[in-house]
Amino acid sequence: MIHVRPARHQLVAAVTTVLAATVGASLATAPAIAATPTAAVAADAGPADTQATVDGVISIPRTDQILSVGPTGFLSVERRWDHTYYRWTSTVDGTTTSLPEWYSGYRGGGSDTVVAKEDGTTRYLLHDMSSPGSDPAVVNQTDTRLYWKGVVGRTLVFSSWDSQSKVGQLRLIGEGNQAGSDRQVTGLTPNSRIQSVEALSNSSALVRYVSADADTDRSYLAVVDVATASVVEKREVGVSAYDTDTALSGERWVWVDAPTSAHAKLMYATRDGSGSTPAVEAADLGNSVRPHIGVLGDWVTYATPGGAAATEASPRFALSAVNLVDGSTVKLLDHASSTVPTTDGALLVRGGTVAHGEGVYRIALGADGKPTATLIASTGEPTVLTLHTAAIPPVVDLDKNNGQALLRWVLSRTNAQGSVTVRHVGTGRSVRYDFAQAATYEDKGSVDFRWDGMLPNAEGMKEFAPSGDYAWDFTATPLNGIGPDVAQTGTFKVTRTTGLHDYTDNSTPDLLSRDAAGVLWRDDSAKVASAPQPYSTGRVKVGGGWQIYNQLEAVGNIAGSPAGDLVARDKVGVLWLYQGNGNGNFASRTKIGSGWQVYNNITGGSDLDDDRKSDLLATDAAGDLWFYKGTGSTSAPFASRKKIGRGWGIYNQLTATGNITGTSAGDLVARDKAGVLWLYEGKGDGTYAPRTRIGGGWGVFTHLVGIGDADRDGRADLYAVGTSGAKFYAGTGDTAVPFKPAAPGNLLWDSAPVNSVF
């Protein structure tokens, strides 16, 4: 670089003694504290955000760009949707100072001075950040035709342009407003429209401008000496579609040529004082938008900004360097947002690497003459896509929140796509959620899977997910192509209340039926908000050979397992227990006892004595009602029988319904031979209150099933099946009117082929 004064405290000297080859993952991030807007940057203007150093690396708040570098520190900016934070980080003591908020923001160039325009005034405040508690110097610039272009040392640079007369100028205004502090730069043609001003040191600047000739525009680079307010060297470059970055070394001009907004090139030319040496293309930057560049001897660095948040991969996001002598290249960072020259000829770059994370890197020539990158200040954020947290509760209660669960994975950033798979360990059934990009959540990326608590079955229909152990698999791919994919697994448990008639451990009732061929089928029910009635999620074959039984009954959980059981009576009167295993099937049968041929009606599934165990009822040919108390034992599931009633021979069907009237015990409905249905309300001691008439016309049904809470309203329901179809009767909880009017039954829509429903 040229015109660089001897540094008062060289940046390299301040930081190289504390640099380490690698950086630990536990770097702390300082809070972003906006100071109260006042004139001076001092203790009463907002506290310094004192940062610790880890392995010799300064810890800084989240930072988007480096704006300027001085001998003792650097100016940075963090842009959020609601605020923009400007900070000065000292490379001498490792502290970061939040600067007062001004609408204009802050600029600096080649020194420790940072400048902001005071809101609502014409005053520009010059803060010496090597002494942050000192009062700022003031430049009062009242000419509204001038546009602030930058800072060189402690000199402000302004430009003006009249689009009508096509006359422009470049002005240097120093502090104090004393005589001679406002000077027009000489050596520029009157038709010069200034595009950019970049400090080369505290006493010189590199200016890009367009000469608006009558027939065409011509673009130039010029070196301006602040002491003489004059152009000391210039050369013509190609006209670009937008303001492009420039750099300068003692030997070469370097600039970005963007003849169209979709194509950029890295160009350079030798400096010989004449400005007429040929321009040479050093690298094709393709469709890079506003790439930033830097120069180190024979090397030029370049990168396209925005790589950290990009949603498409590009090799141009990486900070690369090309040797202008032999054309060799080297990759320095995985992405970079800004490049600023230091006072000692190195570069400071805001960027990141997969190995060392996000922060400020110093780019300098190594012992082998090649550029190297060293982290000097870390934000504590990873560059590699990482799973920050998996906010998955260890236990998910699907009886709450309408059967839904919010499962959340928080990534280090939003630009990622991937999938989440939730799998029931016992059955292997799973549901997958794909995401195209993570949502913003507390400055990170959130992947929210609002699981509806359902899983697809073999037919592809959604069923309520069973309780038990679950595993989740989370995968995410960085959309910017930087770093590896994220892949992580975990586990959680699902709990559900065990429901009547539930053989799949998912709290929703199942309907069992046997066809004429002796095949047993299961229809799992489901009830969602969009469906008016419970519906079948598909008929599943349980098994064949069930024609050997002349009575089949669902009896609830009588053997201690979480799932419901069934009993089957064969033609010689032996009663068999089939214990439910919770996945819709049953264990091998166990003999309960013989002599059960004396009963013409058997029903079970209700807890009649309020001991939380299902009981069994049976009526014999004499019309006596017998109570079999459930024990919970697999080998002897019922206690000895107890007679609890006479005269029950008038009924041709008994159905234990569970608690349909709101009392603490299970209830019973009985249909007489005239087709009238009666309610017997359980008293909780194994007996019933006097019967209550429900209504007539029930003789059209061949089977009445106390199905449990099929519509998921907290009350037990009744399902009625006949040769002409099925009806659903929702429970009301009212003893006088225990059921709502009939609704279409969608669980067993074709009942003709079946001879038993339970």
N, C-alpha and C positions, 0 to 999 in steps of 0.2 A: 504494500500500500504506500501511497505517497503522502507527503505533508503530515506525517505523524509526529507529534511532539514527544519528547521523552516522558513516559508515564510517571506520575507522581508516586502512585503505588501500582506497579504493574499487576494486572489481573492474573497473569500466569504465576507470579510470585505468591499471590494471595491464596491461590487455590491448589497449586500442584503439590504442596506439602501435605495436603489433607486428602488427596485423591486415593482411591483404592481401585484395584483392578475389577473387582466385582462388588455388587451391592446386595445387602441382605434384603429379605422380603418384608422386614418389619419396620420399614421407614414410616415415621409418623407424618401425617398430613396436618399442617397448621390450619386453624379455622380462618375463613375469609371474613375479616372484620373491616367494615367500611367506616372510616374515620369521619368525624363531624366536619363538614366543609368550613374551613377557616383559611385565613391567608397563609399562616405559617404551618409548615410540617413539623410539628413539635409534639411534646408529650400531651398537651391539652388538645391537640388536633386529632387524637386517636392513638391508642397504644401501639407500640411496635409489636408485631407478631413474632416474638422470639422463637427461633427454630433450633431444635437440637441437630446435632450432626451424628450420623451413623456411618461407621467405617470411613470417616472423613468426608462424607457427602452431606451437603446442606439439605435440610428438609424444608420444602416450600409448600404453600397452598396450591390448589389446582390452578394451572396456568395454561392459557391458550397460545400466547405468542410472546416472544422477546421483541421489544420495540427499540431499545437502544442499550449501549454498553459504555460504561465509563471505567476509569482506572480502579474504582473501589466497589463496583457493583453493576447491577443491570436493572432496567425498567421492564416490567412485564404487565400483561393484561389478562384478565379472566372475564369472558363474556357469558352472561347468563340471560335468560329471557326477560328478567325483571331488573337486572342491575349489571353494570360493567365496573369491574374492580381493577384499579391500577395500583401496583405495588413496586417498591424498590427493595431489592435484596442485596445486602452487603456481602461481598465475598471476603471481607476482612474478618468480621465477627459472626457471620452466619445468620444475622437477623433480617427479618422481612418487615417493612413498614408499609402499612396501608395508607394510601394518599387520599386527601379530601376529594369528594366527588364534584367534578365540574363537567358540564355538558360537552365541552370541547375535548375532553380526555387529556392525555399527556403525551408529550414528545420529547425526545432528546437526541443528541448526536455527538459522539466523540468525546464526551465529558461526563462528569457526575451531575450535571445540571439537567433537571427535568422542568418542562414548561407547560403551563395550562392557562387557558383564557378564563378569567373570572366571569361567572354568569352575570348577564345583564349589564356589563360594563365594557369599556374598551381597554381594560387593563390585562396585561399578560404577566403572570407570576413566575419568576425564575427561582426555583428551589435548588440550593446546593445540597445534594444528598450525601456528600461526605461530611456534612454537618447538619443533620436533619432537624435540629431544634432551632436553627437560625431563621430569622425573618427573610422572606423572599425579596429579591430585587423586583422592581416593577418597570415594565415597558408599557407606556400608554400610546396605543396606536389607534388613531381616530379616523383614518381614511377608509371609508367603507368600500372603496373600489379595490382594495387590496385583499388578497386571499392568502391565508396562512399556509405555507407549504412545508415548513420544517424548521429545524434548529441545527446550527453548527456551533458547537461549543456553547457559548452564551450569547450568540447572535441569532436573532430571528430572521427567517427568510420569508418574504412575501412576494406574490406575483399579481399582475393585473392583466386583463385582456378585454379589449373592446371589440366585440364581434362585428360592429358596424364598420368601424374604421380599420379593423384588423391591425391594431397597434397593441403591443404588450410590453411589459418590462419586468425585471427582477430587482427586488429591493432588499437590502440588508439593513436591519434596524437593531442597534445595540441598546444596552440598558442605560437608564438615566436620562435619556432624551436630551443629552447635551449636544452642543454643536458638532455636526459631523457624524452623528450616530445614525442618521437615516441616509443611506447611500444607494444610488442606482448602479447596478452592475453594468459595466461597460464590456464591449466586445460581442454583444448580441445585436442582431438586426432588429429594427423596430417592429417587424412583423413576427416576432418570436412569441409563441404561446407555450408557456411552461407546463410540462406534464408532471415531472417529479423532481424532487431534490433529495439527495441522499448524502449524509455526512460521511466524508472519508476520514476525517480527523476532527479535532476541535478548531481547525483553521482552514479547512477546504471542503468543498462539496462537489459531488458529481450530479450534473443537471441534465435531464433529458427534456428536449423541447422540439416543437414543430415550427418550421418557418413557413408561414402561410403565403406562398407565392401566388401570383395571379393565376397561373395555369395548373399548379399542382402543389401539394404539401410535401415538404422534405423534413426528415427527422434527423436530429443531431444529439450527440453527447458532448458535454462541455465540462471542463474542470474550472471551477471558480475559486479564486484565492480570496479569502475573506479580508485579509489585511489590506489588499489593494482594491477590493470590490471589482475585480476584473476577470474576464475569461482568459486563462493562460494556455489552454489547449482545447481543441475540439476536433470532431470528425463526424462525417455523415453516416447514418445507419438507416436501415429500412424502416418505412412507416408501418406501425403496428395498429391492429384493430383496437387495442386497449393499452393502458399504461403498463409497461413491462418493467421487470427488474433489471438492474444494471450493477456492474462491479468494475473495479479498476485495480491493477497491480502496477508495479514499477515498469513492467514490460508490455502489458497488454490491456486493451479495452475488452470488456466482456459484457454481453447483453443478450436479452431474449428478443428474438424477432418473431412477431406473431402477425403475419400479413392477413390472416383471417382468424376469427375467434375459435376456429376448430383445429388450427395447426400452428404449433410453435416450434422454434428451433433455437438451440443454444449456439451463439455466434461469438467469435473473437477476432481481434485484429492486433497486429504489432503496433506499438507506439514508437513513432520516429519523429514526432514533432510536426509532421506535415499533415497528418490526418488522412492520408491518401493510400495507406497500405491496404491490400485486399482483405476483404472479410472472409473468414473461413468458418464453415459449419463444424461445430465440435460434437453435437449430439442432436438427434431428432427427438423432440419432445412430444410429438404427436398432438393429441387433443388435450394436452395439459392446459389447465386454466390457471393463469397467473402463477407460474412456477417461480420459485425464489432461488437465487444463486449466490455463490460466494467464491472467492479466489484465494488460493494458497500457493504461491510460487507458480509452478507449472501446472498446478491442478485447479480445476473448477468444479465446485459442488453444485448440485441441482436436485430439486425435488418438486413434485406437485403437492400443494397443501391439501388438507382435508382427508388424508388417508385414515386417520383414526376413526372418523365417523362415516366413512364411505360405505355405500351399499353395493359397490362393485369392486372387484379386485383389479389392480393395475400395478405393473412393476415400476411405474413412475412415481408411486407414493414414496418409495424408498429414497433416502438421501444417498445419492451416488456421487462419485467424483471421477472425472475423466482427465487423463494426462494430455495436455495439449501438444506435447512433443512426440510421444510414441503411441497415443491413442488408447493406452491401457485404462481400465476402469476398476473401481473398487466400491463395494457397497459399505456404507458407514452406519446408517440407521434404517430401521424398518419403515419409519414414516417420519416426516418433519413438517412443521407448520410455518417456520420462519427462520431466517438466517441473518445474523448481524455481525459485522466485523468488530473485533476488539481493538483496543489501543495498542496491542503488541503484535498485531498481524495475524492472530488466530481468528477463529469464528466461534460464536455462540449460537447454538441451534436448539430450538424447542422441538423435541421429538421423542421417540421411544424405540426401544429394542425389545424383542422377545426375551432376551437374556436379563436385561437390567431394568426394564420398565420405563415409565414416563418421567420426563424431567428436562433439564437443561444440560446439553452436552457441549463440551469444548472440542472443537475440531482443530487439530494442529498436525504439522508434519512430524513423523516419527524419525527415529535414527536411520531408517532405511530410505528416507525421503518420501515415503508414502503417507497420506493423511490417516490419522487414527482418531477415534471418538472416545472420549472419557466423560462419564457422568459426573457432573459437579454439583447438581442440585436435583433432588428427587421430589416428585409430588406424592410418592407412595402408591401410585396407581400402577397396575400392571398394563403392559402393552398387549400381552397375550390375552385372549379371551378366557376369562375364568368364571367359574360358578362361585359367586360371592356367598350366597346362602341358599339352602333348600328349606323353605318354610313349610314343611310338611308335618302336620301334627303326628305324634306317635300313635294316637288312637283317633279314628274318625268315626263319629257316631252318626250313622245315616238315618237315624230316627229323628234327627234335628235338622233345622234349616231346609225344610221341605225335601229331605233326602238328598241334599246336595252338599258338596264339599269344595272349598277353594284350596287348590294346591298351587303353591307359588315357588318358582325358582328365580332367584335374583342373579343376573349376570353383571359383569363389570361394565358392560356397555350395551346399547340397544341394537347395534347393527349385526345381528346374528339370526340365522334361521335354523330350524331343527325340528325335533319331535319329542313328545313325551309319551311313554307307554306305561299304563297301569295294568298290572297283571295279578290275577287271583292265583296264589301259589298252589292251592289245592286242586284246581281244575285246569289251570293254564289259560283260561279265558282272559282276554285282554281288550283294552280300548286304547286307541292311539289318538293323540292330538298333535297336529302339525302347525307350526307357526312360521310365518314368513319374515317376521321381524319382532323383536322384543319391544314392549311398551316402555315408556319412560316412567321410572319409579325412583324417587329420591336420588336423582342424578345417576341412576344406574339403569339397567335394563331388566324389565320384569316379564316373565313368562307365566301367565295365569291360566291354569286349566280349571275351569269351573265344571267339575265333574258332576254329572246329573245322577250319580249313584247307580248307573246301569251298565250292564255288559252285554255284548251280543252273544246269542246262543249259536248252536250249530246251523240253524236256519237263517242266521243273520238278523233275527229280531232281537230287540233290546229287552233284557230282563233286569229286574232289580238285582244288584250285585249281592252275593252272599257275604255273610260275616266271615272273619278269619284273617289269615296272613296275606298281605299284599306286597308286591315289589314294584318299584318304579324305575324306569330307565330314562335318563335324560341325555339327549345329544344336541349339540349346537355347533354350527359351522360359522366362523367369522365371515361376514359378507365382504369385508375388505380384503380377504385373502391373507391377512397377517396372522401368523401363528397357527398352531394345530387346532383341531376340533376339541370340543369339550365332551367328555363322556363320563357319566357318573350314575351310580345306582343307589338305591336305598330301600327301606322297608317301612311299612306301617301296618296297623291293624284296623279292621273295620268291625264295628259292633252294631248289632241290630237286636231288637226285641224279638224273641222267639214267638211266632204267631201260630194260632190254630191252623191246622191243615197245611203247615209249611214243611215240605220235604226237601227243600233246597237251601235252607238256612238263610233266606233272604227276606224274611218277615212277611212275604206276600203269600196268600193261600194257593195251594195247588188242588186241582180237581183230578181225582183218579177215576178211571172207568175201565170196564172190561168188555171186549167185543165178543161176538158169537164164537170166534175161533179160540177163545181163551187167552187172548193177548191183553196184557195190562198196559194202559196208556196213562200218561200224566200230562195235564195242561197246567203250566205255571201261569198265574194271573199277573196282570199289571194294571195299574191305574195311574195315569198321568193327567195333568191339568187339561191337556188338549182332547182327552177322550171322555165322553160323557159317562161311560160305564166301564167297569173292569173288562179286560179283554185277555184272550189267550195269546201267549207269546210263541205258540206253536206246539203241536202235539208230539210228545216224545215217547217212544216205545220203552217200557220198563222191562218187559220180558213175556214169554209165552208159558203155557201150561197151567194157567190159573182156572181152567174149566173144572178142575177137580174140587173146587170149593162151591158150596151152595150159599154161603154168606160171607161178604167182605165188609169190613168196617174200619174207617179211620178212627183211631182212638186217642189221638194226641200223643204226647210224650209220656209213656207209661214205664219206660225202661231206663230212664236216667240220661239218655243221650240228648243233645240239643235239638234233634229233629223229631218230627212226628213219627209215630209207628202205626202199623195196621195189624188187625187180627183177622184170621181166615178160618172158617169152620168147614171141615171136609164132610163128605157124605155119610161117614160113620159117626160123626159127632165129636171128632177131635178138634180142639181149638189150637191154632198155631199163632205164634208171634213172629212178625217180620219187623225187625227193628230198623228204623230209618238211619241212614248213614250221613245225611245232610247234603248229599250231592244229587238227590233225586232218585236214588236207588235204595235197596234194602239188603240187609245182611241175610245170611241163610236162616231158614225158619227154626224156631225153637218151640217145642211142644209145651203148651200151657196145661192142658188137661183134657180129659174125655168126658162124655156124657152131656155135651152141650147141645145135642139134638133135641133136648126137651124144650128149648127156647124157640119161639117163633119170631121174636124181634130182639135184636142186639144193637145197642148204640153206645157210643163212647166219645170222648173228647172234651167233656166238661169237667171242671173241678167242682164236685157237688158239696164237699165238706170243707172247702176253704183251706186246704193244706198244701196248695200249689202243686198237686199231683192230679193227673187225669184219672177219672173213674169210669166204671162200666155199668150199664144198666141192661137188664134182660127181662122179658116177660115170657111166662110159660103158658102152656095150653089151658091151665086153670085160671089165667088172668092175673096171676100174682106178679108183682114187680119186685125184682131182686137187685140189690145194690152190691157191686163189687168195688171195694175200696182199692185205689191204686197204691202200690207200695214203692214204685221206683226201681224194683229189682228185675233184672233180666230173667232170672231163673224162675221167680215166682212173682209175676207182676201184679197179682191181685190177692187181696186177703179173702178169707172165707166169706161166702155170700151172706147177705142180710136182707130179709124181706121188709120192704118199706111201703107196700101198698097192695090193695086187692081191687078187683074189678077192671083191670086194665085190658081185659080181653075185648073190650069194645073198640080198641084201636088197631088199625092194620099197619100203622107206621109210627115209629118213635124216632125222634131226632134230637140228640144232644146238641145244643146250639152255642154253648159257652154263655157268657154273661151278656144278655141282650137287653136287660132292663135296668142296669146300673147298680145292682146290688153286688155284694162281695162274692157271690157264688154263681156257679153255672146254672143255666136254665134248660128247659126241655119243652119241645113242642110235640103234640100228639095229634094224629089225624084219625077221626073215627070213620066208621064204614059208610057214613052218609056224606063224607067229604068235608066235614067241618074240622077246622084246625083250632086246637086249644093250646094255651100257654100254661105251663107249670113253672112258676118262679121258684128257683132254689133258695132255701133259707140258710144254707151254709153249714148245716149239720147232717147232710145226707138225705134230707127230706125236702118236700115241696109244699108251697102254699097251695090253697085251693085253686082249681083251674080257672082260667079266664078265657072266654071265647074270643078268638081272633077273627074268624069269618068262615064262610062256606065256599064251595066251589073248588076245593083243593083236591078233589078226587081225580082231576085230569092229569095229575102228576104221578109218575111211577116212582120217583125218587125225590126226597127232600134232604138236602145236605146242609148241615150247619158249617158253612164254609169259613167262618171267621171274618175278620175285617178286610173284605175284598176291596172296598172303595176307600180305605185308608182314612176314615173319618173318626177312628177311635171307638167304633161300635161294631159289634158282631152282626153279620148279615146271614141271609138264607138264600140258598140256590135251589131252584125247583126244576126238575127235568121230567118231560113227558114225551110221548111218541110224536107229538106235534111240535116239539121244540122246547126251549128252556127259558126261564124267567129269573130275573135277579130282584131280590127283595132286600133293600137296604134297611138296616136296623135304625130305630129311632131313639132307643133308650127309654121309651115310654111304655109302661106296663099295659095301659089301656089300648094303645095302638102301637104295637112293637115294630111294625114294618111299614115302610113307605109303599105306595102303589108299585105294581110290578113294572119292571123295565126289561127291555130285550136282554136276553142272556147271551153273551158273546164268548163264553168259555167253551161251551159244548153246543155249537150251533146245529150240528147234525147228530141227534141222539138215537136215530133209528138203528144203527148197527150195534149199539151197546145194550147189554142186559144187566149191568150193574154200574151204578154211579155212587161214589162215596168220597 
